[in-house]
Amino acid sequence: MLLTELIPLVKELSHTDKLLLIHFLAAELLKESSLVPLDAQDKVACLGLDDSFEGAAVLAKALAEEKADEQQETGEYLIHVLDEDRLSNRKLFPAELKGITW
């Protein structure tokens, strides 16, 4: 295949695929120059997005935990404000009924 035929195909690749292509080409050039150790040559073929997906999953989990903490704080604040702003002396959300009625 000629380079003039290959370039339009490369332009259609996604950003991630272009980065993987660059990595692959650099590794191939190093391998042809005998600059890459033999044990590292096979690692190039197995490179993929698995690590990226794992990183994204860790980040998503951290964000979810952060949102859960933030929602807990917001809920506690709302309960406090609603109980404080009542005309009655009775609390709308008494602590002794937490987990029972609310």
C-alpha positions in Angstrom: 0.0 0.0 0.0 1.3 3.4 -0.9 1.7 6.2 1.7 -0.7 8.4 -0.4 -3.4 5.7 0.1 -2.7 5.3 3.8 -2.8 9.0 4.9 -6.5 9.4 4.2 -7.3 6.3 6.2 -5.1 7.5 9.1 -7.0 10.9 9.1 -10.3 9.0 9.6 -9.0 7.3 12.8 -10.2 8.4 16.2 -7.8 10.5 18.4 -7.1 7.4 20.6 -6.4 5.2 17.6 -4.0 7.8 16.2 -2.1 7.9 19.5 -1.9 4.1 19.5 -0.7 4.2 15.8 2.1 6.7 16.8 3.1 4.4 19.7 3.1 1.4 17.4 5.2 3.1 14.7 7.7 4.4 17.2 8.1 0.9 18.6 8.5 -0.5 15.1 11.3 2.0 14.3 13.1 1.2 17.5 12.8 -2.5 16.9 14.2 -2.1 13.4 17.1 -0.1 14.9 17.7 -2.8 17.4 17.2 -0.4 20.3 14.4 -2.2 22.0 15.2 -5.2 24.3 13.7 -8.5 23.1 11.4 -8.8 26.2 9.8 -5.4 25.4 9.1 -6.1 21.8 6.1 -8.3 22.5 4.6 -5.8 24.9 3.9 -3.4 22.0 1.4 -5.8 20.4 -0.6 -6.1 23.6 -0.9 -2.4 24.3 -4.5 -1.2 24.3 -7.0 0.9 26.2 -7.5 -1.6 29.1 -5.4 0.6 31.4 -7.3 3.7 30.3 -10.6 2.0 31.0 -9.4 0.9 34.4 -8.3 4.5 35.1 -11.7 5.8 34.0 -13.4 3.4 36.3 -11.3 4.4 39.3 -12.1 8.1 38.5 -15.8 7.4 38.1 -15.9 5.6 41.5 -14.1 8.5 43.2 -16.5 11.0 41.7 -19.5 8.9 42.8 -18.1 8.7 46.3 -17.6 12.4 46.3 -21.1 13.0 45.1 -22.5 10.7 47.8 -20.6 12.6 50.5 -21.8 15.9 49.1 -25.4 14.6 49.0 -25.2 13.4 52.6 -24.0 16.9 53.7 -26.8 18.6 51.7 -29.4 16.3 53.2 -28.2 16.9 56.7 -28.2 20.7 56.1 -31.8 20.6 54.7 -33.1 18.6 57.7 -31.5 21.1 60.0 -32.9 24.1 58.2 -36.4 22.6 57.9 -36.4 21.8 61.6 -35.1 25.2 62.5 -37.6 27.2 60.4 -40.8 25.7 61.9 -43.5 27.6 63.8 -44.0 24.6 66.0 -41.6 23.5 68.7 -41.9 19.9 67.4 -39.2 18.9 65.0 -40.2 17.7 61.6 -37.3 15.2 61.6 -36.6 14.1 65.2 -33.3 12.3 65.6 -34.9 9.4 67.5 -37.0 8.5 64.5 -34.2 8.6 61.9 -34.3 5.4 60.0 -37.8 4.6 61.2 -40.1 7.2 59.7 -37.6 9.1 57.6 
